[in-house]
Amino acid sequence: MQLPFQRPSVHCRTFTSPLVEKVIDDVTSRMVDKDLARLFENAFPNTLDTTVRWHVDGKSKHTELKRGMRDEGKWAGAQSFVVTGDINAEWLRDSTNQLLQYQPLAKKDEAIFNLILGAINTQAEYVIESPYCNAFQPPAASKLPATQNGQEDSVHPAYEPSFVFECKYELDSLAHFLALGNTFYNHTGSLAFLTPRWYKALDTVLGVLDQQSQSTFNPETGRFERNAYTFSRQTSQGTETLPLSGVGNPLNWGTGLIRSAFRPSDDATILGFYIPANAQMAVELKKTADMLAAAKEVSRAQLLDKRAQTITDGIWEHGVVAHKKYGRVFAYEVDGYGSHILMDDANVPSLLALPIMGFVDRDDVVYQNTRRMLLNKQGNPYFLEGSAFQGIGGMLPSSPFPFPVHSLCQLAFL
């Protein structure tokens, strides 16, 4: 194939790391397939080369930001703004995963350490300000222009458009915020990000979990109780907005599960208890609890541990259903009333990725049953087959093709 070199000029790269360059040289020098080597050379550093639009090491103050007493420490320390592809905005989920391959290098490279520390600090500010939102504008201190998404959305709680790019509440976005810090701690042993602002962000996340574990109808009176988050968009696509005037379909009480208005694909959930995101949140809460226990934050650790177990119990009680062909399987979405949706989408978190996330062991019987169901076009409407390639795709009628990300999840546990 003779794939070409496609990295930007050194002078145009948004972030550089000598250790990353060394890893590229070490890995490619041992690869027999030169096209595969070129692919790694182009792809591995791409986040650093093209998406770190703003980074400061925290050694100098942002004098242009005004701080009140209640905002002490706001935007302090290292900060990193990492955009998603060609859109000048940062998704919490995407930026966490874009930095994932560099996490093992952070302990040996001060620049990478500082970059990821900055990303944690920046995400914390986003979560504090607008915890229900999924994508954010450049920080004011970056002096980068904001970008409009061109949509007409009616969202509650209201948000500031100069701060938020899009406000689709996705439970996995908050789980990814926790994951970024957990992974950083696992690879470096550093607790440098446990600042008052990070703790405030954590408390904000827990507040959202409390609000989104509430039922649609009061369990005692039966009266409708409007959810804290609503989303309506003027669109002809049902996947782009929530039904019932932006509230979403009814959810039962006492399940232990957390509502997610949207999936990681940015498509609206049909039944709001989205099982993959609940599984990811349970795992990351447990990891955060272990980290806080190591930091001697015992009461916080116990609180998170309890919440993680509540969600886990809810998944096994309400998120596992009996399939006439495959046996007990994980449902994709449930409502706590007994309704469920059986499918999987080409994103992470997903049902196929449950072992990768650490929720179940790959040999778990329910997971293996679920896997067999998902990798069959009779069991999963989004399992697609072609003459040369097969895998799970997404809810895009214009692009009925398998997505590589789900094929990687499939190959990870053959």
C-alpha positions as CSV (number, residue, x, y, z in Angstrom):
1,M,0.0,0.0,0.0
2,Q,2.9,2.3,0.8
3,L,1.0,4.6,3.2
4,P,2.3,8.1,3.3
5,F,3.7,10.0,6.2
6,Q,0.8,12.2,7.4
7,R,2.0,14.0,10.5
8,P,2.0,17.8,10.5
9,S,5.2,19.7,10.4
10,V,7.1,19.9,13.7
11,H,6.4,23.7,13.7
12,C,2.7,23.1,13.4
13,R,2.2,20.4,16.1
14,T,0.2,21.5,19.1
15,F,2.2,19.5,21.7
16,T,5.5,17.6,21.6
17,S,7.0,15.0,23.8
18,P,10.5,13.4,23.2
19,L,9.4,10.3,25.0
20,V,6.5,9.8,22.6
21,E,8.9,10.2,19.6
22,K,11.1,7.6,21.2
23,V,8.2,5.2,21.6
24,I,7.3,5.7,18.0
25,D,10.9,4.9,16.9
26,D,11.2,1.9,19.2
27,V,7.9,0.3,18.1
28,T,8.1,1.0,14.3
29,S,11.7,-0.3,14.2
30,R,10.5,-3.7,15.3
31,M,7.5,-3.9,12.9
32,V,7.9,-6.0,9.8
33,D,4.8,-4.6,8.1
34,K,5.9,-1.1,7.0
35,D,2.4,0.0,6.3
36,L,1.4,-1.0,9.8
37,A,4.4,0.8,11.1
38,R,3.5,3.9,9.1
39,L,-0.1,3.7,10.5
40,F,1.2,3.7,14.0
41,E,3.7,6.5,13.3
42,N,0.8,8.7,12.1
43,A,-1.9,7.7,14.5
44,F,-0.2,7.3,17.9
45,P,0.9,11.0,18.3
46,N,-2.2,12.4,16.5
47,T,-3.8,13.8,19.7
48,L,-0.6,15.6,20.6
49,D,0.0,16.7,17.0
50,T,-3.4,18.2,16.3
51,T,-5.8,18.5,19.2
52,V,-4.1,20.1,22.2
53,R,-5.3,23.6,21.3
54,W,-4.3,25.2,24.7
55,H,-2.1,24.1,27.5
56,V,-0.5,26.0,30.4
57,D,1.8,24.5,33.0
58,G,0.2,26.4,35.9
59,K,3.4,28.2,36.9
60,S,2.0,31.6,36.0
61,K,-1.4,33.1,37.0
62,H,-4.2,33.9,34.6
63,T,-4.6,37.5,35.5
64,E,-7.4,38.0,33.1
65,L,-9.7,35.8,35.1
66,K,-11.6,37.5,37.9
67,R,-12.1,35.3,41.0
68,G,-14.5,35.8,43.9
69,M,-14.0,34.3,47.3
70,R,-16.3,31.4,46.5
71,D,-14.3,30.6,43.3
72,E,-10.9,30.4,45.0
73,G,-8.6,28.2,42.9
74,K,-10.8,28.5,39.8
75,W,-8.7,27.7,36.7
76,A,-5.6,27.5,38.9
77,G,-2.7,25.1,38.1
78,A,-2.0,23.3,34.9
79,Q,-4.8,23.4,32.3
80,S,-5.3,21.6,29.0
81,F,-7.9,22.1,26.3
82,V,-8.1,19.0,24.0
83,V,-10.5,19.3,21.1
84,T,-12.4,16.5,19.3
85,G,-11.2,16.2,15.7
86,D,-12.1,19.2,13.5
87,I,-14.6,20.7,16.0
88,N,-13.1,23.4,18.2
89,A,-14.8,22.0,21.3
90,E,-13.9,19.5,24.0
91,W,-16.0,16.4,24.8
92,L,-15.3,15.0,28.3
93,R,-15.6,11.4,26.9
94,D,-13.4,12.0,23.9
95,S,-10.6,13.9,25.6
96,T,-10.3,11.3,28.2
97,N,-9.9,8.6,25.6
98,Q,-7.7,10.7,23.4
99,L,-5.2,10.9,26.2
100,L,-5.5,7.3,27.3
101,Q,-2.5,6.0,25.3
102,Y,-0.2,8.5,26.9
103,Q,-1.1,7.7,30.5
104,P,1.5,5.0,30.9
105,L,4.2,7.6,29.9
106,A,3.2,10.2,32.4
107,K,5.4,8.9,35.2
108,K,8.5,9.2,33.0
109,D,7.7,12.4,31.1
110,E,7.1,15.6,33.0
111,A,5.5,17.2,29.9
112,I,2.9,14.4,29.5
113,F,2.4,14.4,33.3
114,N,1.6,18.1,33.2
115,L,-0.6,17.8,30.1
116,I,-2.8,15.1,31.7
117,L,-2.9,16.9,35.0
118,G,-4.0,20.0,33.1
119,A,-6.7,18.0,31.4
120,I,-8.1,16.8,34.7
121,N,-8.1,20.3,36.1
122,T,-9.9,21.7,33.0
123,Q,-12.5,18.9,33.0
124,A,-13.1,19.7,36.7
125,E,-14.0,23.3,35.8
126,Y,-16.3,22.2,33.1
127,V,-18.1,19.7,35.4
128,I,-18.5,22.3,38.2
129,E,-20.0,24.9,35.9
130,S,-22.3,22.7,33.7
131,P,-22.4,19.1,34.9
132,Y,-25.2,18.1,32.5
133,C,-23.3,19.1,29.4
134,N,-21.1,16.9,27.3
135,A,-19.1,19.3,25.1
136,F,-17.4,22.6,26.0
137,Q,-16.0,25.8,24.5
138,P,-12.3,26.9,24.9
139,P,-11.5,28.3,28.3
140,A,-11.6,32.1,28.5
141,A,-7.9,32.2,29.4
142,S,-7.0,30.5,26.1
143,K,-8.4,33.5,24.1
144,L,-9.6,31.0,21.5
145,P,-12.9,31.8,19.8
146,A,-16.0,29.9,20.7
147,T,-17.9,27.9,18.1
148,Q,-21.6,27.7,17.7
149,N,-23.2,24.3,17.0
150,G,-25.9,25.7,14.9
151,Q,-28.8,24.0,16.8
152,E,-31.8,25.5,18.5
153,D,-31.9,23.7,21.9
154,S,-34.2,24.3,24.9
155,V,-32.3,22.9,27.9
156,H,-32.8,22.9,31.6
157,P,-30.7,23.7,33.6
158,A,-29.8,26.7,31.4
159,Y,-26.2,27.0,30.3
160,E,-23.9,29.8,29.0
161,P,-23.2,29.3,25.2
162,S,-19.8,30.9,25.5
163,F,-18.9,28.1,27.9
164,V,-20.8,25.2,26.5
165,F,-20.8,23.8,23.0
166,E,-23.5,21.3,23.5
167,C,-25.5,20.2,26.5
168,K,-26.6,16.6,26.0
169,Y,-26.6,14.9,29.4
170,E,-24.7,11.6,29.0
171,L,-23.9,9.7,32.2
172,D,-20.7,8.3,30.6
173,S,-19.3,11.8,30.3
174,L,-19.2,12.1,34.1
175,A,-17.8,8.6,34.4
176,H,-15.1,9.6,31.9
177,F,-14.2,12.6,34.1
178,L,-13.6,10.2,37.0
179,A,-11.8,7.8,34.7
180,L,-9.3,10.4,33.6
181,G,-8.1,10.9,37.2
182,N,-8.3,7.2,38.1
183,T,-6.1,6.2,35.2
184,F,-3.6,9.0,36.0
185,Y,-3.4,7.9,39.6
186,N,-2.9,4.2,38.6
187,H,0.0,5.1,36.3
188,T,1.7,7.8,38.3
189,G,0.7,7.3,41.9
190,S,0.2,11.0,42.0
191,L,-2.6,12.7,43.9
192,A,-1.7,16.2,42.7
193,F,-5.1,16.7,41.1
194,L,-7.0,16.3,44.4
195,T,-7.5,20.0,44.8
196,P,-10.5,21.8,46.3
197,R,-11.8,22.3,42.7
198,W,-11.6,18.5,42.0
199,Y,-13.4,17.7,45.2
200,K,-16.1,20.3,44.2
201,A,-16.4,18.6,40.8
202,L,-16.8,15.2,42.5
203,D,-19.5,16.6,44.8
204,T,-21.2,18.0,41.7
205,V,-21.1,14.6,40.0
206,L,-22.7,13.0,43.1
207,G,-25.4,15.7,43.0
208,V,-26.2,14.7,39.4
209,L,-26.4,11.0,40.4
210,D,-28.8,11.8,43.2
211,Q,-31.0,13.9,40.9
212,Q,-30.9,11.4,38.0
213,S,-31.8,8.4,40.2
214,Q,-35.2,9.9,40.9
215,S,-38.3,8.4,39.3
216,T,-40.7,10.0,36.9
217,F,-43.7,9.6,39.3
218,N,-43.6,10.1,43.0
219,P,-43.7,6.6,44.6
220,E,-46.1,7.7,47.3
221,T,-48.5,10.1,45.6
222,G,-48.1,8.9,42.0
223,R,-47.8,12.5,40.8
224,F,-45.5,13.4,38.0
225,E,-42.2,15.0,39.0
226,R,-40.4,16.9,36.4
227,N,-36.7,15.8,36.0
228,A,-34.0,18.3,36.8
229,Y,-32.7,17.9,33.2
230,T,-34.8,18.4,30.1
231,F,-33.7,18.7,26.5
232,S,-35.7,19.7,23.4
233,R,-34.2,20.3,19.9
234,Q,-36.0,21.5,16.8
235,T,-35.2,18.5,14.5
236,S,-36.8,16.0,12.3
237,Q,-34.6,13.2,13.7
238,G,-36.1,11.5,16.8
239,T,-32.6,10.4,18.0
240,E,-31.6,14.1,18.4
241,T,-34.2,15.1,21.1
242,L,-36.1,13.6,24.1
243,P,-39.7,12.7,23.8
244,L,-42.6,14.0,26.0
245,S,-41.6,17.7,25.8
246,G,-37.9,17.0,26.5
247,V,-38.5,14.9,29.6
248,G,-38.0,11.4,28.2
249,N,-39.9,8.2,28.8
250,P,-41.0,7.3,32.3
251,L,-38.6,5.6,34.7
252,N,-39.5,3.6,37.8
253,W,-38.3,4.3,41.4
254,G,-36.0,2.3,43.7
255,T,-33.9,0.7,41.0
256,G,-30.5,1.9,42.1
257,L,-29.8,2.9,38.5
258,I,-28.9,6.4,37.1
259,R,-30.7,8.0,34.2
260,S,-28.8,9.0,31.1
261,A,-30.7,11.2,28.6
262,F,-28.3,10.5,25.7
263,R,-25.9,7.7,24.7
264,P,-22.2,8.1,23.9
265,S,-23.2,8.3,20.3
266,D,-25.1,11.5,21.2
267,D,-28.3,9.8,20.3
268,A,-31.2,10.0,22.7
269,T,-31.9,7.0,25.0
270,I,-35.2,5.4,24.5
271,L,-35.4,3.9,28.0
272,G,-33.3,6.2,30.3
273,F,-31.5,3.6,32.4
274,Y,-28.6,3.0,29.9
275,I,-26.9,-0.1,31.2
276,P,-23.3,0.4,29.7
277,A,-23.0,3.9,31.3
278,N,-24.3,2.7,34.6
279,A,-21.7,-0.1,34.5
280,Q,-18.9,2.3,33.7
281,M,-20.0,4.7,36.5
282,A,-20.1,1.9,39.0
283,V,-16.6,0.8,38.1
284,E,-15.2,4.4,38.2
285,L,-16.8,5.2,41.5
286,K,-15.2,2.1,43.0
287,K,-11.8,3.1,41.6
288,T,-12.3,6.6,42.9
289,A,-13.2,5.2,46.3
290,D,-10.1,3.2,46.4
291,M,-8.0,6.2,45.4
292,L,-9.6,8.4,48.1
293,A,-9.0,5.7,50.7
294,A,-5.3,5.8,49.9
295,A,-5.6,9.6,50.3
296,K,-7.1,9.1,53.8
297,E,-10.4,10.5,52.6
298,V,-12.2,7.7,54.4
299,S,-15.8,9.1,54.6
300,R,-15.8,10.1,50.9
301,A,-14.4,6.7,49.9
302,Q,-17.1,4.9,51.8
303,L,-19.8,7.1,50.3
304,L,-18.6,6.3,46.7
305,D,-18.2,2.7,47.5
306,K,-21.8,2.5,48.6
307,R,-23.0,4.3,45.6
308,A,-21.0,2.0,43.3
309,Q,-22.5,-1.1,44.9
310,T,-26.1,0.4,44.7
311,I,-25.6,0.8,40.9
312,T,-24.1,-2.6,40.5
313,D,-27.0,-4.2,42.4
314,G,-29.4,-2.3,40.2
315,I,-27.8,-3.6,37.0
316,W,-28.0,-7.2,38.1
317,E,-31.6,-6.8,39.3
318,H,-33.0,-4.7,36.5
319,G,-30.5,-4.8,33.7
320,V,-30.3,-8.6,33.2
321,V,-33.3,-10.2,31.3
322,A,-34.2,-13.6,30.0
323,H,-33.8,-14.1,26.3
324,K,-35.7,-17.1,24.7
325,K,-32.6,-18.1,22.6
326,Y,-29.6,-16.8,24.5
327,G,-30.6,-17.1,28.1
328,R,-29.9,-14.4,30.7
329,V,-28.4,-11.4,28.9
330,F,-27.6,-7.8,29.7
331,A,-30.1,-5.4,28.3
332,Y,-29.0,-2.2,26.6
333,E,-31.6,0.1,28.2
334,V,-34.3,-0.5,30.7
335,D,-37.0,1.5,32.5
336,G,-37.3,-0.3,35.8
337,Y,-40.9,-1.3,34.9
338,G,-39.8,-4.4,33.0
339,S,-39.4,-2.9,29.5
340,H,-36.0,-3.4,27.9
341,I,-34.1,-2.9,24.7
342,L,-31.8,-5.6,23.3
343,M,-29.0,-4.2,21.1
344,D,-25.6,-2.6,21.2
345,D,-24.1,0.5,19.6
346,A,-20.7,1.1,18.1
347,N,-19.3,3.2,21.0
348,V,-17.7,2.8,24.4
349,P,-19.1,2.3,26.9
350,S,-21.1,-0.6,25.4
351,L,-22.3,-4.0,26.4
352,L,-19.6,-5.7,24.4
353,A,-17.0,-3.6,26.3
354,L,-18.2,-4.6,29.8
355,P,-15.0,-6.7,30.5
356,I,-12.8,-3.9,29.2
357,M,-14.4,-1.5,31.6
358,G,-13.9,-3.9,34.4
359,F,-17.5,-4.5,35.2
360,V,-17.5,-8.3,34.6
361,D,-15.0,-11.0,33.8
362,R,-14.8,-12.1,30.2
363,D,-15.9,-15.6,31.2
364,D,-19.0,-14.4,33.0
365,V,-22.0,-16.5,31.8
366,V,-24.3,-13.6,31.4
367,Y,-21.7,-11.6,29.4
368,Q,-20.9,-14.6,27.2
369,N,-24.7,-15.0,26.5
370,T,-24.9,-11.3,25.7
371,R,-21.9,-11.4,23.5
372,R,-23.4,-14.2,21.4
373,M,-26.6,-12.2,21.0
374,L,-24.8,-9.0,20.0
375,L,-22.6,-10.6,17.4
376,N,-25.5,-12.0,15.5
377,K,-27.8,-10.1,13.2
378,Q,-30.8,-11.9,14.5
379,G,-30.0,-10.8,18.0
380,N,-28.7,-7.3,17.4
381,P,-30.3,-5.0,14.8
382,Y,-27.0,-3.1,14.4
383,F,-24.7,-6.1,13.7
384,L,-23.8,-5.6,10.1
385,E,-22.2,-8.1,7.7
386,G,-20.5,-7.5,4.3
387,S,-18.4,-9.5,1.9
388,A,-15.2,-8.7,3.7
389,F,-16.0,-7.2,7.1
390,Q,-18.6,-7.6,9.8
391,G,-19.2,-5.9,13.1
392,I,-21.5,-3.6,15.1
393,G,-22.5,-0.2,13.6
394,G,-24.6,2.7,14.8
395,M,-28.0,4.4,14.3
396,L,-27.0,6.2,11.2
397,P,-29.2,5.2,8.2
398,S,-26.8,7.0,5.9
399,S,-23.8,5.0,7.1
400,P,-24.9,1.4,7.5
401,F,-21.4,0.1,8.1
402,P,-19.6,-1.6,11.1
403,F,-17.4,0.7,13.2
404,P,-13.8,-0.2,13.9
405,V,-14.1,0.7,17.6
406,H,-16.5,-2.1,18.2
407,S,-14.5,-4.6,16.2
408,L,-11.5,-3.8,18.5
409,C,-13.7,-4.5,21.6
410,Q,-14.7,-7.8,19.9
411,L,-11.1,-8.8,19.2
412,A,-10.0,-7.9,22.8
413,F,-11.9,-10.9,24.2
414,L,-11.9,-13.6,21.5
